[in-house]
């Protein structure tokens, strides 16, 4: 474990970047009254005007020192939502919870099923599905850095809720329970390995169905979260999906290494991108036909749009409000406790509350 002064040094380094968040008008609307919110988070969303019934939902989580609006501007998720006809939800951390605006992925009280920040995010998802008549079989989650680590939390604690996840410069689930441990794990120091990584996820819920598909992204020159963490995330989910160590396919996508794993049924369950020379941040492509997002702190031009490629992996590009391809829908098993779709209009607050109660998320 690192010394206390080393921990303080790294926290101060994070704080130094807090005042360089890009500016601009937000495209997001705040979502309120989504449940008991034990994690005291805020929630923002973007719903395209052309949204139809049974559209997909993408949950997007920012990194440390960022907020929902800044991450949306940088990543371009709401832009893509307008193009393809799905809804986006942005949980947002409060400084009262974490001075650096990091999601508390290393705090046991926030990373257990039905508790803390994890439950708050689950309640947001239930409210979005009920309010906008979204498809509960097509809910996905992604995030950068601490948001990537919190993505691991949501996939582990609520695997029946998510059809897929994408972890960008993040960490595996359950490997840290304090700030000093978190900083060690960010450098890939200490923590469990091998079979123990998969057990951490299976112990997080009573899930017995299929596991979410996983897209893993990491820059090879990341000095904040060691690229070795990508290998640990891969190992955690490789064991859950029961796939071999060697990928089914290895190749280059827009100049970057891409590896793909399929399960015995032929479903694409894990993919990994190693972005050559990239530091700590979300890979962007800001020119050409795949242009999406705006460069800024931790939003890095890489000649490849992680946002678009992740959406393609999930079957969201080109599908609009229609049902996703069967391989994506088959990757999710939604339990009977999922909230039913409900009409919007008068009484929306009551409808949301009824859905939350039906899902066991509100008394």
MARMAR-387215 format. One record per residue (C-alpha): residue number from 1; residue in three letters; x, y, z. Coordinates in steps of 0.05 Angstrom, whole numbers, plus 5000, padded with zeros to 4 digits. Example, Ala and Ser with C-alpha at 12.3 -4.5 7.8 and 13.67 -1.06 7.14 Angstrom:
@n: 1; res: ALA; x: 5246; y: 4910; z: 5156 $
@n: 2; res: SER; x: 5273; y: 4979; z: 5143 $
***
This chain:
@n: 1; res: UNK; x: 5000; y: 5000; z: 5000 $
@n: 2; res: UNK; x: 5026; y: 5070; z: 4983 $
@n: 3; res: UNK; x: 5044; y: 5119; z: 5038 $
@n: 4; res: UNK; x: 4994; y: 5171; z: 5060 $
@n: 5; res: UNK; x: 5034; y: 5229; z: 5031 $
@n: 6; res: UNK; x: 5037; y: 5193; z: 4964 $
@n: 7; res: UNK; x: 4961; y: 5187; z: 4966 $
@n: 8; res: UNK; x: 4953; y: 5262; z: 4981 $
@n: 9; res: UNK; x: 5001; y: 5279; z: 4925 $
@n: 10; res: UNK; x: 4959; y: 5242; z: 4874 $
@n: 11; res: UNK; x: 4894; y: 5272; z: 4899 $
@n: 12; res: UNK; x: 4924; y: 5342; z: 4892 $
@n: 13; res: UNK; x: 4944; y: 5325; z: 4821 $
@n: 14; res: UNK; x: 4872; y: 5308; z: 4805 $
@n: 15; res: UNK; x: 4847; y: 5372; z: 4837 $
@n: 16; res: UNK; x: 4895; y: 5412; z: 4794 $
@n: 17; res: UNK; x: 4855; y: 5395; z: 4732 $
@n: 18; res: UNK; x: 4787; y: 5415; z: 4759 $
@n: 19; res: UNK; x: 4785; y: 5484; z: 4727 $
@n: 20; res: UNK; x: 4800; y: 5462; z: 4656 $
@n: 21; res: UNK; x: 4733; y: 5431; z: 4640 $
@n: 22; res: UNK; x: 4710; y: 5453; z: 4570 $
@n: 23; res: UNK; x: 4653; y: 5502; z: 4568 $
@n: 24; res: UNK; x: 4591; y: 5506; z: 4524 $
@n: 25; res: UNK; x: 4516; y: 5500; z: 4527 $
@n: 26; res: UNK; x: 4492; y: 5434; z: 4555 $
@n: 27; res: UNK; x: 4444; y: 5391; z: 4514 $
@n: 28; res: UNK; x: 4422; y: 5354; z: 4576 $
@n: 29; res: UNK; x: 4360; y: 5360; z: 4620 $
@n: 30; res: UNK; x: 4361; y: 5344; z: 4694 $
@n: 31; res: UNK; x: 4322; y: 5282; z: 4716 $
@n: 32; res: UNK; x: 4292; y: 5290; z: 4785 $
@n: 33; res: UNK; x: 4249; y: 5249; z: 4833 $
@n: 34; res: UNK; x: 4277; y: 5183; z: 4807 $
@n: 35; res: UNK; x: 4275; y: 5148; z: 4875 $
@n: 36; res: UNK; x: 4305; y: 5149; z: 4944 $
@n: 37; res: UNK; x: 4374; y: 5165; z: 4915 $
@n: 38; res: UNK; x: 4416; y: 5137; z: 4972 $
@n: 39; res: UNK; x: 4480; y: 5157; z: 4937 $
@n: 40; res: UNK; x: 4458; y: 5230; z: 4932 $
@n: 41; res: UNK; x: 4476; y: 5234; z: 4858 $
@n: 42; res: UNK; x: 4448; y: 5280; z: 4805 $
@n: 43; res: UNK; x: 4420; y: 5254; z: 4739 $
@n: 44; res: UNK; x: 4416; y: 5285; z: 4670 $
@n: 45; res: UNK; x: 4388; y: 5258; z: 4606 $
@n: 46; res: UNK; x: 4378; y: 5272; z: 4532 $
@n: 47; res: UNK; x: 4319; y: 5243; z: 4495 $
@n: 48; res: UNK; x: 4314; y: 5256; z: 4420 $
@n: 49; res: UNK; x: 4250; y: 5287; z: 4394 $
@n: 50; res: UNK; x: 4243; y: 5229; z: 4346 $
@n: 51; res: UNK; x: 4249; y: 5176; z: 4400 $
@n: 52; res: UNK; x: 4200; y: 5119; z: 4388 $
@n: 53; res: UNK; x: 4174; y: 5063; z: 4433 $
@n: 54; res: UNK; x: 4223; y: 5008; z: 4454 $
@n: 55; res: UNK; x: 4284; y: 5052; z: 4442 $
@n: 56; res: UNK; x: 4350; y: 5034; z: 4475 $
@n: 57; res: UNK; x: 4381; y: 5070; z: 4535 $
@n: 58; res: UNK; x: 4455; y: 5085; z: 4543 $
@n: 59; res: UNK; x: 4480; y: 5104; z: 4613 $
@n: 60; res: UNK; x: 4544; y: 5146; z: 4609 $
@n: 61; res: UNK; x: 4589; y: 5162; z: 4669 $
@n: 62; res: UNK; x: 4641; y: 5217; z: 4670 $
@n: 63; res: UNK; x: 4711; y: 5213; z: 4699 $
@n: 64; res: UNK; x: 4741; y: 5251; z: 4758 $
@n: 65; res: UNK; x: 4741; y: 5327; z: 4754 $
@n: 66; res: UNK; x: 4687; y: 5324; z: 4700 $
@n: 67; res: UNK; x: 4612; y: 5332; z: 4700 $
@n: 68; res: UNK; x: 4556; y: 5304; z: 4658 $
@n: 69; res: UNK; x: 4552; y: 5362; z: 4609 $
@n: 70; res: UNK; x: 4627; y: 5364; z: 4597 $
@n: 71; res: UNK; x: 4632; y: 5290; z: 4584 $
@n: 72; res: UNK; x: 4573; y: 5292; z: 4537 $
@n: 73; res: UNK; x: 4604; y: 5349; z: 4497 $
@n: 74; res: UNK; x: 4670; y: 5313; z: 4493 $
@n: 75; res: UNK; x: 4644; y: 5243; z: 4477 $
@n: 76; res: UNK; x: 4586; y: 5262; z: 4432 $
@n: 77; res: UNK; x: 4537; y: 5212; z: 4461 $
@n: 78; res: UNK; x: 4476; y: 5258; z: 4456 $
@n: 79; res: UNK; x: 4497; y: 5275; z: 4384 $
@n: 80; res: UNK; x: 4497; y: 5201; z: 4367 $
@n: 81; res: UNK; x: 4431; y: 5191; z: 4404 $
@n: 82; res: UNK; x: 4398; y: 5243; z: 4358 $
@n: 83; res: UNK; x: 4426; y: 5207; z: 4297 $
@n: 84; res: UNK; x: 4406; y: 5137; z: 4318 $
@n: 85; res: UNK; x: 4344; y: 5146; z: 4361 $
@n: 86; res: UNK; x: 4363; y: 5123; z: 4430 $
@n: 87; res: UNK; x: 4361; y: 5157; z: 4498 $
@n: 88; res: UNK; x: 4421; y: 5174; z: 4541 $
@n: 89; res: UNK; x: 4426; y: 5180; z: 4617 $
@n: 90; res: UNK; x: 4484; y: 5215; z: 4652 $
@n: 91; res: UNK; x: 4492; y: 5203; z: 4727 $
@n: 92; res: UNK; x: 4532; y: 5260; z: 4758 $
@n: 93; res: UNK; x: 4575; y: 5261; z: 4821 $
@n: 94; res: UNK; x: 4568; y: 5316; z: 4873 $
@n: 95; res: UNK; x: 4628; y: 5349; z: 4905 $
@n: 96; res: UNK; x: 4597; y: 5335; z: 4973 $
@n: 97; res: UNK; x: 4605; y: 5261; z: 4959 $
@n: 98; res: UNK; x: 4675; y: 5265; z: 4928 $
@n: 99; res: UNK; x: 4719; y: 5327; z: 4927 $
@n: 100; res: UNK; x: 4747; y: 5307; z: 4858 $
@n: 101; res: UNK; x: 4678; y: 5290; z: 4829 $
@n: 102; res: UNK; x: 4698; y: 5217; z: 4822 $
@n: 103; res: UNK; x: 4646; y: 5163; z: 4829 $
@n: 104; res: UNK; x: 4663; y: 5125; z: 4892 $
@n: 105; res: UNK; x: 4680; y: 5059; z: 4858 $
@n: 106; res: UNK; x: 4727; y: 5042; z: 4916 $
@n: 107; res: UNK; x: 4676; y: 5053; z: 4972 $
@n: 108; res: UNK; x: 4641; y: 4989; z: 4995 $
@n: 109; res: UNK; x: 4578; y: 5027; z: 5015 $
@n: 110; res: UNK; x: 4571; y: 5053; z: 4943 $
@n: 111; res: UNK; x: 4589; y: 4990; z: 4905 $
@n: 112; res: UNK; x: 4540; y: 4939; z: 4935 $
@n: 113; res: UNK; x: 4475; y: 4918; z: 4903 $
@n: 114; res: UNK; x: 4416; y: 4958; z: 4930 $
@n: 115; res: UNK; x: 4460; y: 5009; z: 4966 $
@n: 116; res: UNK; x: 4493; y: 5077; z: 4956 $
@n: 117; res: UNK; x: 4512; y: 5103; z: 4888 $
@n: 118; res: UNK; x: 4499; y: 5036; z: 4853 $
@n: 119; res: UNK; x: 4426; y: 5037; z: 4875 $
@n: 120; res: UNK; x: 4418; y: 5110; z: 4856 $
@n: 121; res: UNK; x: 4441; y: 5095; z: 4785 $
@n: 122; res: UNK; x: 4395; y: 5034; z: 4783 $
@n: 123; res: UNK; x: 4337; y: 5078; z: 4804 $
@n: 124; res: UNK; x: 4353; y: 5128; z: 4749 $
@n: 125; res: UNK; x: 4351; y: 5072; z: 4698 $
@n: 126; res: UNK; x: 4283; y: 5048; z: 4723 $
@n: 127; res: UNK; x: 4255; y: 5119; z: 4720 $
@n: 128; res: UNK; x: 4280; y: 5130; z: 4648 $
@n: 129; res: UNK; x: 4250; y: 5064; z: 4625 $
@n: 130; res: UNK; x: 4183; y: 5080; z: 4657 $
@n: 131; res: UNK; x: 4179; y: 5152; z: 4634 $
@n: 132; res: UNK; x: 4202; y: 5144; z: 4561 $
@n: 133; res: UNK; x: 4177; y: 5073; z: 4547 $
@n: 134; res: UNK; x: 4247; y: 5047; z: 4533 $
@n: 135; res: UNK; x: 4265; y: 4975; z: 4519 $
@n: 136; res: UNK; x: 4289; y: 4943; z: 4585 $
@n: 137; res: UNK; x: 4326; y: 4890; z: 4544 $
@n: 138; res: UNK; x: 4370; y: 4944; z: 4511 $
@n: 139; res: UNK; x: 4402; y: 4982; z: 4568 $
@n: 140; res: UNK; x: 4477; y: 4994; z: 4563 $
@n: 141; res: UNK; x: 4529; y: 5028; z: 4607 $
@n: 142; res: UNK; x: 4596; y: 5061; z: 4594 $
@n: 143; res: UNK; x: 4644; y: 5107; z: 4629 $
@n: 144; res: UNK; x: 4715; y: 5135; z: 4632 $
@n: 145; res: UNK; x: 4766; y: 5125; z: 4687 $
@n: 146; res: UNK; x: 4727; y: 5128; z: 4754 $
@n: 147; res: UNK; x: 4665; y: 5126; z: 4710 $
@n: 148; res: UNK; x: 4694; y: 5064; z: 4677 $
@n: 149; res: UNK; x: 4707; y: 5033; z: 4745 $
@n: 150; res: UNK; x: 4635; y: 5051; z: 4764 $
@n: 151; res: UNK; x: 4612; y: 5017; z: 4699 $
@n: 152; res: UNK; x: 4646; y: 4954; z: 4726 $
@n: 153; res: UNK; x: 4606; y: 4964; z: 4790 $
@n: 154; res: UNK; x: 4540; y: 4969; z: 4754 $
@n: 155; res: UNK; x: 4554; y: 4909; z: 4710 $
@n: 156; res: UNK; x: 4573; y: 4867; z: 4770 $
@n: 157; res: UNK; x: 4517; y: 4888; z: 4818 $
@n: 158; res: UNK; x: 4460; y: 4892; z: 4767 $
@n: 159; res: UNK; x: 4481; y: 4845; z: 4710 $
@n: 160; res: UNK; x: 4408; y: 4829; z: 4693 $
@n: 161; res: UNK; x: 4395; y: 4903; z: 4678 $
@n: 162; res: UNK; x: 4449; y: 4913; z: 4625 $
@n: 163; res: UNK; x: 4456; y: 4881; z: 4557 $
@n: 164; res: UNK; x: 4526; y: 4908; z: 4550 $
@n: 165; res: UNK; x: 4579; y: 4953; z: 4579 $
@n: 166; res: UNK; x: 4641; y: 4991; z: 4556 $
@n: 167; res: UNK; x: 4698; y: 5006; z: 4603 $
@n: 168; res: UNK; x: 4745; y: 5062; z: 4581 $
@n: 169; res: UNK; x: 4811; y: 5069; z: 4619 $
@n: 170; res: UNK; x: 4776; y: 5036; z: 4678 $
@n: 171; res: UNK; x: 4787; y: 4981; z: 4728 $
@n: 172; res: UNK; x: 4756; y: 4913; z: 4747 $
@n: 173; res: UNK; x: 4702; y: 4907; z: 4799 $
@n: 174; res: UNK; x: 4715; y: 4897; z: 4873 $
@n: 175; res: UNK; x: 4790; y: 4905; z: 4878 $
@n: 176; res: UNK; x: 4794; y: 4967; z: 4923 $
@n: 177; res: UNK; x: 4758; y: 4989; z: 4986 $
@n: 178; res: UNK; x: 4795; y: 5053; z: 5004 $
@n: 179; res: UNK; x: 4828; y: 5112; z: 4970 $
@n: 180; res: UNK; x: 4900; y: 5086; z: 4981 $
@n: 181; res: UNK; x: 4879; y: 5019; z: 4952 $
@n: 182; res: UNK; x: 4845; y: 5053; z: 4894 $
@n: 183; res: UNK; x: 4909; y: 5091; z: 4877 $
@n: 184; res: UNK; x: 4949; y: 5027; z: 4881 $
@n: 185; res: UNK; x: 4900; y: 4991; z: 4835 $
@n: 186; res: UNK; x: 4903; y: 5049; z: 4786 $
@n: 187; res: UNK; x: 4978; y: 5032; z: 4780 $
@n: 188; res: UNK; x: 4960; y: 4958; z: 4776 $
@n: 189; res: UNK; x: 4994; y: 4945; z: 4843 $
@n: 190; res: UNK; x: 4966; y: 4892; z: 4889 $
@n: 191; res: UNK; x: 4896; y: 4864; z: 4888 $
@n: 192; res: UNK; x: 4868; y: 4796; z: 4866 $
@n: 193; res: UNK; x: 4883; y: 4764; z: 4800 $
@n: 194; res: UNK; x: 4862; y: 4704; z: 4759 $
@n: 195; res: UNK; x: 4801; y: 4664; z: 4782 $
@n: 196; res: UNK; x: 4789; y: 4711; z: 4842 $
@n: 197; res: UNK; x: 4770; y: 4767; z: 4795 $
@n: 198; res: UNK; x: 4711; y: 4729; z: 4767 $
@n: 199; res: UNK; x: 4688; y: 4708; z: 4837 $
@n: 200; res: UNK; x: 4683; y: 4781; z: 4858 $
@n: 201; res: UNK; x: 4629; y: 4791; z: 4805 $
@n: 202; res: UNK; x: 4591; y: 4726; z: 4817 $
@n: 203; res: UNK; x: 4588; y: 4743; z: 4891 $
@n: 204; res: UNK; x: 4559; y: 4813; z: 4877 $
@n: 205; res: UNK; x: 4489; y: 4788; z: 4859 $
@n: 206; res: UNK; x: 4447; y: 4725; z: 4853 $
@n: 207; res: UNK; x: 4449; y: 4729; z: 4777 $
@n: 208; res: UNK; x: 4444; y: 4662; z: 4741 $
@n: 209; res: UNK; x: 4430; y: 4686; z: 4670 $
@n: 210; res: UNK; x: 4475; y: 4708; z: 4613 $
@n: 211; res: UNK; x: 4527; y: 4761; z: 4628 $
@n: 212; res: UNK; x: 4530; y: 4829; z: 4593 $
@n: 213; res: UNK; x: 4576; y: 4836; z: 4533 $
@n: 214; res: UNK; x: 4638; y: 4878; z: 4547 $
@n: 215; res: UNK; x: 4678; y: 4928; z: 4506 $
@n: 216; res: UNK; x: 4745; y: 4947; z: 4536 $
@n: 217; res: UNK; x: 4785; y: 5009; z: 4515 $
@n: 218; res: UNK; x: 4853; y: 5033; z: 4541 $
@n: 219; res: UNK; x: 4910; y: 5076; z: 4516 $
@n: 220; res: UNK; x: 4979; y: 5045; z: 4514 $
@n: 221; res: UNK; x: 5010; y: 5108; z: 4543 $
@n: 222; res: UNK; x: 4961; y: 5119; z: 4600 $
@n: 223; res: UNK; x: 5000; y: 5144; z: 4660 $
@n: 224; res: UNK; x: 4939; y: 5153; z: 4705 $
@n: 225; res: UNK; x: 4907; y: 5085; z: 4702 $
@n: 226; res: UNK; x: 4957; y: 5032; z: 4682 $
@n: 227; res: UNK; x: 4940; y: 4995; z: 4617 $
@n: 228; res: UNK; x: 4951; y: 4931; z: 4657 $
@n: 229; res: UNK; x: 4881; y: 4944; z: 4684 $
@n: 230; res: UNK; x: 4852; y: 4929; z: 4616 $
@n: 231; res: UNK; x: 4881; y: 4859; z: 4620 $
@n: 232; res: UNK; x: 4850; y: 4851; z: 4690 $
@n: 233; res: UNK; x: 4781; y: 4874; z: 4665 $
@n: 234; res: UNK; x: 4788; y: 4825; z: 4607 $
@n: 235; res: UNK; x: 4807; y: 4768; z: 4654 $
@n: 236; res: UNK; x: 4749; y: 4783; z: 4700 $
@n: 237; res: UNK; x: 4698; y: 4779; z: 4644 $
@n: 238; res: UNK; x: 4733; y: 4725; z: 4604 $
@n: 239; res: UNK; x: 4722; y: 4678; z: 4663 $
@n: 240; res: UNK; x: 4649; y: 4698; z: 4670 $
@n: 241; res: UNK; x: 4635; y: 4685; z: 4597 $
@n: 242; res: UNK; x: 4676; y: 4621; z: 4597 $
@n: 243; res: UNK; x: 4716; y: 4639; z: 4535 $
@n: 244; res: UNK; x: 4787; y: 4619; z: 4519 $
@n: 245; res: UNK; x: 4848; y: 4662; z: 4534 $
@n: 246; res: UNK; x: 4863; y: 4670; z: 4459 $
@n: 247; res: UNK; x: 4814; y: 4715; z: 4420 $
@n: 248; res: UNK; x: 4773; y: 4689; z: 4362 $
@n: 249; res: UNK; x: 4797; y: 4748; z: 4320 $
@n: 250; res: UNK; x: 4855; y: 4796; z: 4323 $
@n: 251; res: UNK; x: 4865; y: 4854; z: 4275 $
@n: 252; res: UNK; x: 4871; y: 4929; z: 4267 $
@n: 253; res: UNK; x: 4813; y: 4978; z: 4267 $
@n: 254; res: UNK; x: 4832; y: 5047; z: 4243 $
@n: 255; res: UNK; x: 4904; y: 5032; z: 4261 $
@n: 256; res: UNK; x: 4891; y: 5005; z: 4331 $
@n: 257; res: UNK; x: 4894; y: 4934; z: 4358 $
@n: 258; res: UNK; x: 4826; y: 4901; z: 4364 $
@n: 259; res: UNK; x: 4812; y: 4833; z: 4393 $
@n: 260; res: UNK; x: 4746; y: 4796; z: 4395 $
@n: 261; res: UNK; x: 4719; y: 4737; z: 4435 $
@n: 262; res: UNK; x: 4657; y: 4696; z: 4418 $
@n: 263; res: UNK; x: 4623; y: 4646; z: 4464 $
@n: 264; res: UNK; x: 4604; y: 4575; z: 4444 $
@n: 265; res: UNK; x: 4540; y: 4600; z: 4413 $
@n: 266; res: UNK; x: 4578; y: 4647; z: 4368 $
@n: 267; res: UNK; x: 4557; y: 4711; z: 4404 $
@n: 268; res: UNK; x: 4607; y: 4768; z: 4408 $
@n: 269; res: UNK; x: 4615; y: 4775; z: 4483 $
@n: 270; res: UNK; x: 4681; y: 4812; z: 4493 $
@n: 271; res: UNK; x: 4721; y: 4860; z: 4451 $
@n: 272; res: UNK; x: 4784; y: 4898; z: 4469 $
@n: 273; res: UNK; x: 4816; y: 4960; z: 4437 $
@n: 274; res: UNK; x: 4888; y: 4980; z: 4453 $
@n: 275; res: UNK; x: 4897; y: 5052; z: 4429 $
@n: 276; res: UNK; x: 4969; y: 5062; z: 4409 $
@n: 277; res: UNK; x: 5004; y: 5121; z: 4441 $
@n: 278; res: UNK; x: 4940; y: 5147; z: 4475 $
@n: 279; res: UNK; x: 4944; y: 5176; z: 4545 $
@n: 280; res: UNK; x: 4888; y: 5177; z: 4597 $
@n: 281; res: UNK; x: 4822; y: 5194; z: 4564 $
@n: 282; res: UNK; x: 4765; y: 5176; z: 4518 $
@n: 283; res: UNK; x: 4788; y: 5163; z: 4446 $
@n: 284; res: UNK; x: 4756; y: 5209; z: 4395 $
@n: 285; res: UNK; x: 4754; y: 5219; z: 4320 $
@n: 286; res: UNK; x: 4736; y: 5291; z: 4304 $
@n: 287; res: UNK; x: 4741; y: 5289; z: 4228 $
@n: 288; res: UNK; x: 4714; y: 5246; z: 4172 $
@n: 289; res: UNK; x: 4650; y: 5206; z: 4168 $
@n: 290; res: UNK; x: 4657; y: 5180; z: 4240 $
@n: 291; res: UNK; x: 4669; y: 5248; z: 4272 $
@n: 292; res: UNK; x: 4638; y: 5251; z: 4341 $
@n: 293; res: UNK; x: 4653; y: 5294; z: 4401 $
@n: 294; res: UNK; x: 4700; y: 5351; z: 4418 $
@n: 295; res: UNK; x: 4772; y: 5346; z: 4443 $
@n: 296; res: UNK; x: 4788; y: 5371; z: 4513 $
@n: 297; res: UNK; x: 4818; y: 5348; z: 4579 $
@n: 298; res: UNK; x: 4813; y: 5272; z: 4580 $
@n: 299; res: UNK; x: 4776; y: 5274; z: 4513 $
@n: 300; res: UNK; x: 4832; y: 5256; z: 4465 $
@n: 301; res: UNK; x: 4837; y: 5256; z: 4389 $
@n: 302; res: UNK; x: 4858; y: 5186; z: 4369 $
@n: 303; res: UNK; x: 4832; y: 5178; z: 4299 $
@n: 304; res: UNK; x: 4779; y: 5129; z: 4324 $
@n: 305; res: UNK; x: 4712; y: 5145; z: 4356 $
@n: 306; res: UNK; x: 4702; y: 5100; z: 4417 $
@n: 307; res: UNK; x: 4631; y: 5126; z: 4421 $
@n: 308; res: UNK; x: 4612; y: 5102; z: 4352 $
@n: 309; res: UNK; x: 4649; y: 5037; z: 4356 $
@n: 310; res: UNK; x: 4619; y: 5020; z: 4423 $
@n: 311; res: UNK; x: 4549; y: 5036; z: 4396 $
@n: 312; res: UNK; x: 4563; y: 4990; z: 4336 $
@n: 313; res: UNK; x: 4585; y: 4934; z: 4382 $
@n: 314; res: UNK; x: 4519; y: 4941; z: 4419 $
@n: 315; res: UNK; x: 4479; y: 4941; z: 4354 $
@n: 316; res: UNK; x: 4455; y: 5013; z: 4363 $
@n: 317; res: UNK; x: 4481; y: 5044; z: 4299 $
@n: 318; res: UNK; x: 4432; y: 5039; z: 4242 $
@n: 319; res: UNK; x: 4377; y: 5008; z: 4285 $
@n: 320; res: UNK; x: 4343; y: 5072; z: 4310 $
@n: 321; res: UNK; x: 4283; y: 5056; z: 4353 $
@n: 322; res: UNK; x: 4277; y: 4987; z: 4323 $
@n: 323; res: UNK; x: 4297; y: 4924; z: 4358 $
@n: 324; res: UNK; x: 4372; y: 4909; z: 4361 $
@n: 325; res: UNK; x: 4402; y: 4850; z: 4324 $
@n: 326; res: UNK; x: 4388; y: 4783; z: 4358 $
@n: 327; res: UNK; x: 4460; y: 4775; z: 4382 $
@n: 328; res: UNK; x: 4452; y: 4837; z: 4425 $
@n: 329; res: UNK; x: 4383; y: 4821; z: 4452 $
@n: 330; res: UNK; x: 4406; y: 4750; z: 4468 $
@n: 331; res: UNK; x: 4462; y: 4778; z: 4511 $
@n: 332; res: UNK; x: 4413; y: 4804; z: 4562 $
@n: 333; res: UNK; x: 4366; y: 4766; z: 4608 $
@n: 334; res: UNK; x: 4318; y: 4814; z: 4642 $
@n: 335; res: UNK; x: 4285; y: 4789; z: 4705 $
@n: 336; res: UNK; x: 4210; y: 4796; z: 4719 $
@n: 337; res: UNK; x: 4225; y: 4851; z: 4769 $
@n: 338; res: UNK; x: 4242; y: 4900; z: 4713 $
@n: 339; res: UNK; x: 4193; y: 4959; z: 4711 $
@n: 340; res: UNK; x: 4138; y: 4956; z: 4659 $
@n: 341; res: UNK; x: 4135; y: 5007; z: 4603 $
@n: 342; res: UNK; x: 4086; y: 5063; z: 4619 $
@n: 343; res: UNK; x: 4053; y: 5120; z: 4581 $
@n: 344; res: UNK; x: 4079; y: 5190; z: 4591 $
@n: 345; res: UNK; x: 4033; y: 5249; z: 4604 $
@n: 346; res: UNK; x: 3991; y: 5266; z: 4666 $
@n: 347; res: UNK; x: 4010; y: 5225; z: 4727 $
@n: 348; res: UNK; x: 4082; y: 5210; z: 4704 $
@n: 349; res: UNK; x: 4108; y: 5218; z: 4776 $
@n: 350; res: UNK; x: 4059; y: 5165; z: 4801 $
@n: 351; res: UNK; x: 4077; y: 5119; z: 4743 $
@n: 352; res: UNK; x: 4151; y: 5124; z: 4759 $
@n: 353; res: UNK; x: 4138; y: 5111; z: 4833 $
@n: 354; res: UNK; x: 4096; y: 5050; z: 4815 $
@n: 355; res: UNK; x: 4151; y: 5024; z: 4770 $
@n: 356; res: UNK; x: 4204; y: 5035; z: 4823 $
@n: 357; res: UNK; x: 4162; y: 4998; z: 4875 $
@n: 358; res: UNK; x: 4150; y: 4941; z: 4826 $
@n: 359; res: UNK; x: 4225; y: 4935; z: 4817 $
@n: 360; res: UNK; x: 4236; y: 4936; z: 4892 $
@n: 361; res: UNK; x: 4273; y: 5003; z: 4889 $
@n: 362; res: UNK; x: 4224; y: 5045; z: 4929 $
@n: 363; res: UNK; x: 4179; y: 5030; z: 4988 $
***
